[in-house]
Amino acid sequence: VAGASVAVVQNGQVLLKKGYGFADLNPRRPVDPDRTLFRIGSISKTFTWILVMKEVETGRIRLDRPINLYLPEKVRLPGRLREVSVRNLMEHTPGFEDRALGQLFENDPRRVRPLDLYLRQERPGRDRAPGVLSSYSNYGVGLAGAAVALGEGKTFERVVEEDITLPLGMRHTTFREPRPERRGLPAAMPEALRPYVSSGYGWRTAGFVEHDYEYIGQIAPAGSASSTAGDMSRYMLMLLGDGTWNGVTIFGPRAAKAFRSPLRQTPDGMNGWAHGFIIYDLRVGHRGYGHDGATIAFHSKMVVVPKLNLGVFITTNSENGHQLSRAFPEAVVQQFYARPQ
């Protein structure tokens, strides 16, 4: 792994915030936990679900109503897909087929499209009726983001900034990407942040090879965010504070309860969905809530454990980083809280 960044919070404080290795190898640029931007992949989805639940709390969205009621007319689902509800999206049971390469990630910025155009062009087929089986759907989260944007009358990126990142002081977190500005698209990543973007790497026989940048802006609500360990420590403290941190309230008690409440029962040891947040069985008598995040080159994981008032975040910038990111939060809990064997 070329570089990693870690944050651990507990009882309202940051216990650990540290960068390891390098954000770039040529020339070498060490990871700065407060400035180096890593792609956090599907952890982006937790921001989207927070925005959805804020709309639920105001009464503008209802979980059991069809998502079509909250979408722009041109992206509404046709035919039998019209049955898909907001709740189905949050528990990944809309019944969509799903695919990734060739449309979820792009390596050419000219292929980045507006969210509404992407949702029309990449509409999936239906594999099963909604509510039958949980099967991960990036497209479904894109629909949820489009509903939030329509309700606010702004781009999704602007809603995230105004409702979450700016109030929390997360000044090195953005859903915008370092591409050329283009008419018809949301504004690109600010120039001030671009020098801090980490490169992504793969390990080959002769060493690390740099990846092309992975553009996800066409379905930003599902995965385009970049962030730092420092900013994610603020985010976890807010989640552990039931939506409030440092005098700022991001969401209310209804959303706070939802993000710790399973939408459907799952067998013991199998992760479920707490209104969009993954439920982690940490196997040491504790339950965590959060999300994994992955592109091809970046692998991340965020877990908050309310009973321990603990939050753990890790992000890596290499293909093999998934071996580290998947294991690290549970390893922290086991190290300090598992009963001695």
GUMI-520031 format. One record per residue (C-alpha): residue in three letters; chain; x, y, z. Coordinates in pm, 1 decimal. Example, Ala and Ser with C-alpha at 12.3 -4.5 7.8 and 13.67 -1.06 7.14 Angstrom:
2
SITE  code  unit        c1        c2        c3
SITE   ALA     A    1230.0    -450.0     780.0
SITE   SER     A    1367.0    -106.0     714.0
This chain:
341
SITE  code  unit        c1        c2        c3
SITE   VAL     A       0.0       0.0       0.0
SITE   ALA     A     155.1     330.9    -106.1
SITE   GLY     A     -34.9     549.0     140.3
SITE   ALA     A    -303.3     541.9     406.7
SITE   SER     A    -477.1     783.9     641.4
SITE   VAL     A    -648.0     694.9     969.3
SITE   ALA     A    -876.0     865.7    1221.8
SITE   VAL     A   -1001.9     724.0    1552.0
SITE   VAL     A   -1246.3     921.9    1768.8
SITE   GLN     A   -1404.0     847.1    2104.4
SITE   ASN     A   -1603.4    1034.6    2369.3
SITE   GLY     A   -1609.9    1354.0    2166.1
SITE   GLN     A   -1234.7    1364.3    2104.6
SITE   VAL     A    -992.6    1272.4    1827.1
SITE   LEU     A    -768.0     996.0    1966.1
SITE   LEU     A    -565.6     932.1    1652.4
SITE   LYS     A    -529.8    1121.5    1326.4
SITE   LYS     A    -233.2    1014.4    1119.1
SITE   GLY     A    -105.8     973.0     765.0
SITE   TYR     A     115.1     685.2     655.6
SITE   GLY     A     326.8     648.5     343.2
SITE   PHE     A     283.1     866.1      37.6
SITE   ALA     A       7.5    1044.1    -152.1
SITE   ASP     A     237.9    1060.7    -457.3
SITE   LEU     A     556.2     871.2    -537.1
SITE   ASN     A     702.5    1086.6    -814.8
SITE   PRO     A     801.5    1310.3    -651.3
SITE   ARG     A     732.7    1168.6    -308.4
SITE   ARG     A     465.6    1356.3    -115.1
SITE   PRO     A     385.3    1222.9     234.6
SITE   VAL     A      23.7    1171.6     337.6
SITE   ASP     A    -105.9    1462.0     548.9
SITE   PRO     A    -412.5    1350.2     750.6
SITE   ASP     A    -559.5    1702.4     741.3
SITE   ARG     A    -492.5    1786.7     376.5
SITE   THR     A    -443.1    1479.5     159.1
SITE   LEU     A    -766.9    1397.7     -26.7
SITE   PHE     A    -841.6    1027.1     -72.7
SITE   ARG     A   -1133.7     890.2    -272.5
SITE   ILE     A   -1374.7     744.7     -15.4
SITE   GLY     A   -1596.7     568.6    -270.3
SITE   SER     A   -1928.0     445.8    -137.7
SITE   ILE     A   -1885.9     611.8     200.5
SITE   SER     A   -2023.7     897.1     -13.2
SITE   LYS     A   -2359.3     719.9       6.3
SITE   THR     A   -2389.9     796.1     378.4
SITE   PHE     A   -2394.6    1167.6     293.4
SITE   THR     A   -2676.4    1100.2      45.5
SITE   TRP     A   -2881.4     907.9     302.0
SITE   ILE     A   -2836.4    1186.4     555.6
SITE   LEU     A   -2976.4    1432.0     301.3
SITE   VAL     A   -3269.5    1197.4     228.9
SITE   MET     A   -3351.6    1160.3     598.5
SITE   LYS     A   -3336.2    1538.9     641.0
SITE   GLU     A   -3608.0    1557.6     374.7
SITE   VAL     A   -3802.7    1285.5     558.1
SITE   GLU     A   -3779.7    1483.6     882.0
SITE   THR     A   -3924.9    1791.5     711.6
SITE   GLY     A   -4207.2    1584.9     557.5
SITE   ARG     A   -4103.5    1650.4     198.1
SITE   ILE     A   -4017.7    1282.2     142.0
SITE   ARG     A   -4193.2     971.4     278.2
SITE   LEU     A   -4005.7     643.4     293.3
SITE   ASP     A   -4286.5     417.2     174.9
SITE   ARG     A   -4390.4     629.9    -122.7
SITE   PRO     A   -4260.2     566.4    -478.2
SITE   ILE     A   -3934.2     745.5    -554.3
SITE   ASN     A   -4096.2     870.6    -877.3
SITE   LEU     A   -4297.9    1121.3    -671.4
SITE   TYR     A   -3976.1    1304.8    -587.0
SITE   LEU     A   -3789.3    1283.3    -917.6
SITE   PRO     A   -3775.0    1518.0   -1218.0
SITE   GLU     A   -4015.8    1390.9   -1480.1
SITE   LYS     A   -3743.2    1302.8   -1731.4
SITE   VAL     A   -3568.5    1058.8   -1493.9
SITE   ARG     A   -3875.7     887.4   -1347.5
SITE   LEU     A   -3878.8     510.0   -1365.6
SITE   PRO     A   -4103.0     356.6   -1633.1
SITE   GLY     A   -4327.1      49.9   -1637.3
SITE   ARG     A   -4309.4    -187.4   -1342.8
SITE   LEU     A   -4009.6       1.6   -1203.3
SITE   ARG     A   -4257.6     267.8   -1092.3
SITE   GLU     A   -4327.0      53.5    -784.1
SITE   VAL     A   -3979.0     123.5    -635.9
SITE   SER     A   -4006.2     315.3    -307.6
SITE   VAL     A   -3760.7     534.9    -119.4
SITE   ARG     A   -3732.8     260.5     141.8
SITE   ASN     A   -3636.5       9.5    -129.3
SITE   LEU     A   -3344.9     233.1    -227.1
SITE   MET     A   -3223.9     264.7     133.3
SITE   GLU     A   -3215.2    -112.6     183.5
SITE   HIS     A   -3090.7    -185.1    -170.5
SITE   THR     A   -3400.6    -384.7    -269.1
SITE   PRO     A   -3526.2    -198.0    -578.9
SITE   GLY     A   -3483.4    -509.1    -794.1
SITE   PHE     A   -3242.9    -342.0   -1039.2
SITE   GLU     A   -2967.9    -523.3   -1220.3
SITE   ASP     A   -2631.5    -354.1   -1157.4
SITE   ARG     A   -2305.0    -309.4   -1342.8
SITE   ALA     A   -2000.6     -89.8   -1296.5
SITE   LEU     A   -1719.4     -79.8   -1552.2
SITE   GLY     A   -1788.9     140.2   -1853.4
SITE   GLN     A   -2037.1     369.9   -1681.4
SITE   LEU     A   -1995.2     384.5   -1303.0
SITE   PHE     A   -1623.5     474.4   -1329.6
SITE   GLU     A   -1478.9     676.3   -1617.9
SITE   ASN     A   -1113.4     755.6   -1690.9
SITE   ASP     A   -1196.2    1026.2   -1947.5
SITE   PRO     A   -1338.2    1352.0   -1804.1
SITE   ARG     A   -1523.4    1409.7   -2131.1
SITE   ARG     A   -1742.8    1114.1   -2037.6
SITE   VAL     A   -1864.0    1281.8   -1717.3
SITE   ARG     A   -2233.4    1365.9   -1761.5
SITE   PRO     A   -2496.3    1555.5   -1563.0
SITE   LEU     A   -2668.0    1332.0   -1307.5
SITE   ASP     A   -3008.8    1349.8   -1477.8
SITE   LEU     A   -2858.1    1251.7   -1815.9
SITE   TYR     A   -2668.6     963.1   -1657.3
SITE   LEU     A   -2985.9     836.0   -1490.1
SITE   ARG     A   -3169.4     838.0   -1824.4
SITE   GLN     A   -2889.6     679.7   -2028.7
SITE   GLU     A   -2785.5     413.8   -1778.5
SITE   ARG     A   -3126.4     304.6   -1649.4
SITE   PRO     A   -3095.1     -61.9   -1544.4
SITE   GLY     A   -3331.7    -343.1   -1618.9
SITE   ARG     A   -3544.8    -513.8   -1357.0
SITE   ASP     A   -3429.8    -849.1   -1222.6
SITE   ARG     A   -3700.7    -893.5    -959.0
SITE   ALA     A   -3985.1    -716.2    -782.6
SITE   PRO     A   -3887.4    -449.4    -527.5
SITE   GLY     A   -3845.9    -554.5    -165.8
SITE   VAL     A   -3763.7    -920.1    -237.6
SITE   LEU     A   -3384.1    -935.4    -211.1
SITE   SER     A   -3111.8    -692.6    -110.5
SITE   SER     A   -2870.7    -647.9    -401.5
SITE   TYR     A   -2635.1    -350.1    -397.6
SITE   SER     A   -2746.4     -71.3    -631.4
SITE   ASN     A   -2536.6     232.0    -714.2
SITE   TYR     A   -2806.3     348.0    -954.3
SITE   GLY     A   -3062.6     351.6    -673.5
SITE   VAL     A   -2847.9     589.8    -470.4
SITE   GLY     A   -2817.3     810.5    -777.4
SITE   LEU     A   -3197.2     833.2    -787.4
SITE   ALA     A   -3204.8     929.0    -418.4
SITE   GLY     A   -2950.2    1204.5    -483.4
SITE   ALA     A   -3155.5    1336.2    -774.3
SITE   ALA     A   -3463.8    1349.9    -549.7
SITE   VAL     A   -3273.4    1552.4    -288.8
SITE   ALA     A   -3141.9    1791.5    -553.6
SITE   LEU     A   -3490.6    1848.5    -697.0
SITE   GLY     A   -3636.0    1909.9    -351.5
SITE   GLU     A   -3371.2    2170.6    -274.0
SITE   GLY     A   -3368.7    2322.5    -623.5
SITE   LYS     A   -2986.6    2296.6    -639.9
SITE   THR     A   -2720.4    2061.1    -768.6
SITE   PHE     A   -2650.4    1763.6    -544.8
SITE   GLU     A   -2295.1    1885.8    -486.6
SITE   ARG     A   -2420.5    2221.6    -360.1
SITE   VAL     A   -2674.2    2058.4    -126.4
SITE   VAL     A   -2399.5    1845.1      33.3
SITE   GLU     A   -2184.0    2152.2      85.7
SITE   GLU     A   -2456.2    2370.5     233.3
SITE   ASP     A   -2618.1    2102.8     451.6
SITE   ILE     A   -2321.1    1892.3     570.2
SITE   THR     A   -1960.5    1975.3     484.0
SITE   LEU     A   -1953.0    2352.8     534.3
SITE   PRO     A   -2149.4    2351.8     864.4
SITE   LEU     A   -1911.1    2085.4    1000.0
SITE   GLY     A   -1601.4    2270.3     880.1
SITE   MET     A   -1507.2    1984.1     646.4
SITE   ARG     A   -1311.7    2212.5     416.2
SITE   HIS     A   -1112.3    1932.8     256.8
SITE   THR     A   -1415.4    1721.2     164.3
SITE   THR     A   -1582.1    1754.4    -174.1
SITE   PHE     A   -1797.5    1561.9    -418.6
SITE   ARG     A   -1642.4    1767.3    -700.6
SITE   GLU     A   -1362.5    1623.0    -913.4
SITE   PRO     A   -1043.5    1774.5   -1063.3
SITE   ARG     A   -1158.6    1798.3   -1424.5
SITE   PRO     A   -1188.4    2087.8   -1668.6
SITE   GLU     A   -1490.1    2312.4   -1619.6
SITE   ARG     A   -1764.4    2232.0   -1866.9
SITE   ARG     A   -2095.4    2394.0   -1941.9
SITE   GLY     A   -2394.3    2192.5   -1821.7
SITE   LEU     A   -2202.9    2022.1   -1538.9
SITE   PRO     A   -2172.3    2121.7   -1172.9
SITE   ALA     A   -1858.0    2320.0   -1097.1
SITE   ALA     A   -1539.1    2113.0   -1077.1
SITE   MET     A   -1312.9    2074.3    -773.4
SITE   PRO     A   -1179.5    2411.7    -650.1
SITE   GLU     A    -822.4    2485.8    -758.5
SITE   ALA     A    -717.6    2526.3    -394.6
SITE   LEU     A    -785.6    2156.5    -325.8
SITE   ARG     A    -631.1    2002.2    -635.9
SITE   PRO     A    -266.5    1998.9    -515.9
SITE   TYR     A    -372.2    1779.6    -223.6
SITE   VAL     A    -543.2    1503.2    -427.0
SITE   SER     A    -374.6    1165.9    -375.7
SITE   SER     A    -283.0     953.1    -672.6
SITE   GLY     A    -400.8     592.8    -687.4
SITE   TYR     A    -163.1     299.2    -732.8
SITE   GLY     A    -145.8     -66.5    -824.1
SITE   TRP     A     140.6    -302.8    -733.4
SITE   ARG     A     311.7    -472.0   -1024.4
SITE   THR     A     624.0    -688.5   -1045.7
SITE   ALA     A     857.3    -389.5   -1064.2
SITE   GLY     A     676.6    -176.3    -805.8
SITE   PHE     A     389.0      70.6    -789.6
SITE   VAL     A     217.2     188.1   -1108.3
SITE   GLU     A       1.5     501.2   -1100.6
SITE   HIS     A    -365.2     470.6   -1200.7
SITE   ASP     A    -565.3     708.3   -1415.1
SITE   TYR     A    -801.3     926.9   -1213.7
SITE   GLU     A   -1138.4     756.3   -1169.4
SITE   TYR     A   -1424.0     994.7   -1249.3
SITE   ILE     A   -1751.5     921.6   -1068.7
SITE   GLY     A   -1911.2    1266.4   -1095.3
SITE   GLN     A   -2180.4    1141.0   -1333.8
SITE   ILE     A   -2331.9     952.4   -1037.3
SITE   ALA     A   -2188.0    1167.4    -759.6
SITE   PRO     A   -2437.9    1065.0    -485.7
SITE   ALA     A   -2311.8     706.5    -506.8
SITE   GLY     A   -1937.9     760.5    -484.6
SITE   SER     A   -1758.7    1077.2    -596.6
SITE   ALA     A   -1652.4    1218.5    -257.2
SITE   SER     A   -1291.4    1284.3    -161.1
SITE   SER     A   -1197.6    1353.9     199.1
SITE   THR     A    -926.9    1351.6     465.8
SITE   ALA     A    -885.9    1167.7     795.3
SITE   GLY     A    -922.2    1500.5     975.9
SITE   ASP     A   -1253.2    1583.5     809.4
SITE   MET     A   -1387.7    1231.9     857.9
SITE   SER     A   -1311.6    1257.2    1229.7
SITE   ARG     A   -1556.8    1550.1    1243.7
SITE   TYR     A   -1810.3    1349.7    1045.1
SITE   MET     A   -1785.7    1051.2    1282.1
SITE   LEU     A   -1815.2    1273.4    1588.9
SITE   MET     A   -2133.8    1417.0    1439.1
SITE   LEU     A   -2272.8    1066.3    1376.3
SITE   LEU     A   -2191.2     958.4    1730.8
SITE   GLY     A   -2354.3    1279.2    1854.8
SITE   ASP     A   -2688.1    1181.8    1695.2
SITE   GLY     A   -2648.5    1444.6    1424.4
SITE   THR     A   -2495.2    1721.7    1634.4
SITE   TRP     A   -2130.9    1823.2    1679.8
SITE   ASN     A   -1962.1    2139.2    1806.5
SITE   GLY     A   -2292.1    2323.6    1834.1
SITE   VAL     A   -2400.2    2237.7    1477.9
SITE   THR     A   -2701.5    2012.5    1411.4
SITE   ILE     A   -2700.1    1827.5    1078.8
SITE   PHE     A   -3001.8    1600.1    1135.7
SITE   GLY     A   -3255.9    1536.2    1407.8
SITE   PRO     A   -3359.3    1249.7    1637.7
SITE   ARG     A   -3571.1    1067.9    1380.4
SITE   ALA     A   -3276.1    1034.1    1142.8
SITE   ALA     A   -3040.1     947.8    1429.2
SITE   LYS     A   -3266.3     656.9    1529.0
SITE   ALA     A   -3306.4     545.9    1166.5
SITE   PHE     A   -2931.9     517.4    1110.3
SITE   ARG     A   -2916.7     259.4    1390.5
SITE   SER     A   -3238.0      74.0    1303.5
SITE   PRO     A   -3232.3    -223.0    1061.7
SITE   LEU     A   -3486.9    -202.3     782.9
SITE   ARG     A   -3517.6    -581.3     763.5
SITE   GLN     A   -3400.7    -879.7     962.3
SITE   THR     A   -3088.0   -1062.4     846.9
SITE   PRO     A   -2933.5   -1387.6     971.8
SITE   ASP     A   -2677.3   -1359.0    1251.6
SITE   GLY     A   -2337.7   -1256.6    1118.2
SITE   MET     A   -2478.5   -1110.8     795.9
SITE   ASN     A   -2463.6    -733.6     748.8
SITE   GLY     A   -2793.6    -552.5     707.0
SITE   TRP     A   -2903.0    -197.4     625.8
SITE   ALA     A   -2990.9      71.9     878.6
SITE   HIS     A   -3157.3     322.3     643.6
SITE   GLY     A   -2858.3     316.4     407.7
SITE   PHE     A   -2584.8     259.7     665.9
SITE   ILE     A   -2426.5     -86.5     673.0
SITE   ILE     A   -2471.8    -273.5    1000.3
SITE   TYR     A   -2147.2    -444.8    1102.2
SITE   ASP     A   -2141.5    -744.3    1334.4
SITE   LEU     A   -1799.6    -686.6    1491.1
SITE   ARG     A   -1800.0   -1038.9    1641.3
SITE   VAL     A   -1690.8    -922.4    1985.1
SITE   GLY     A   -2035.9    -838.2    2117.8
SITE   HIS     A   -2056.7    -496.0    1955.2
SITE   ARG     A   -2252.4    -361.8    1659.6
SITE   GLY     A   -2116.0     -94.3    1430.0
SITE   TYR     A   -2272.2     128.0    1164.5
SITE   GLY     A   -2103.4     285.0     864.3
SITE   HIS     A   -1994.7     198.2     512.7
SITE   ASP     A   -1715.4      55.8     300.3
SITE   GLY     A   -1590.6     252.2       1.7
SITE   ALA     A   -1397.8     132.6    -301.9
SITE   THR     A   -1285.7     245.5    -640.7
SITE   ILE     A   -1029.2      38.4    -830.2
SITE   ALA     A    -734.9     212.0    -661.2
SITE   PHE     A    -883.4     346.7    -335.7
SITE   HIS     A   -1026.6     142.8     -47.7
SITE   SER     A   -1182.1     289.8     266.6
SITE   LYS     A   -1399.8     198.5     562.3
SITE   MET     A   -1583.4     396.1     830.3
SITE   VAL     A   -1744.0     234.3    1136.0
SITE   VAL     A   -1902.5     401.9    1438.8
SITE   VAL     A   -1979.7     193.8    1748.2
SITE   PRO     A   -2235.3     385.4    1958.3
SITE   LYS     A   -2206.9     166.2    2269.8
SITE   LEU     A   -1834.8     240.6    2283.6
SITE   ASN     A   -1883.0     599.4    2161.8
SITE   LEU     A   -1608.8     505.1    1914.2
SITE   GLY     A   -1550.8     584.2    1548.1
SITE   VAL     A   -1282.5     440.3    1317.9
SITE   PHE     A   -1199.0     555.3     964.5
SITE   ILE     A    -928.7     430.5     731.0
SITE   THR     A    -857.2     507.0     366.5
SITE   THR     A    -585.9     374.6     134.2
SITE   ASN     A    -467.3     470.0    -214.9
SITE   SER     A    -369.6     131.2    -360.0
SITE   GLU     A    -544.3    -167.3    -518.7
SITE   ASN     A    -444.8    -400.7    -235.2
SITE   GLY     A    -567.3    -155.7      28.4
SITE   HIS     A    -892.4    -349.0      68.4
SITE   GLN     A    -710.0    -611.3     274.9
SITE   LEU     A    -616.0    -341.1     525.3
SITE   SER     A    -928.3    -124.8     517.4
SITE   ARG     A   -1173.5    -411.8     564.0
SITE   ALA     A    -990.5    -553.3     865.8
SITE   PHE     A    -874.5    -241.5    1048.2
SITE   PRO     A   -1189.5    -110.9    1229.2
SITE   GLU     A   -1276.8    -454.8    1366.5
SITE   ALA     A    -913.2    -509.8    1467.0
SITE   VAL     A    -922.5    -188.9    1671.8
SITE   VAL     A   -1236.8    -302.7    1854.3
SITE   GLN     A   -1096.1    -650.0    1915.9
SITE   GLN     A    -764.1    -514.1    2043.3
SITE   PHE     A    -920.6    -293.7    2309.8
SITE   TYR     A   -1262.3    -445.2    2386.2
SITE   ALA     A   -1261.8    -819.6    2317.2
SITE   ARG     A   -1261.6   -1043.7    2621.5
SITE   PRO     A    -920.3   -1204.5    2683.0
SITE   GLN     A    -897.8   -1555.6    2539.2
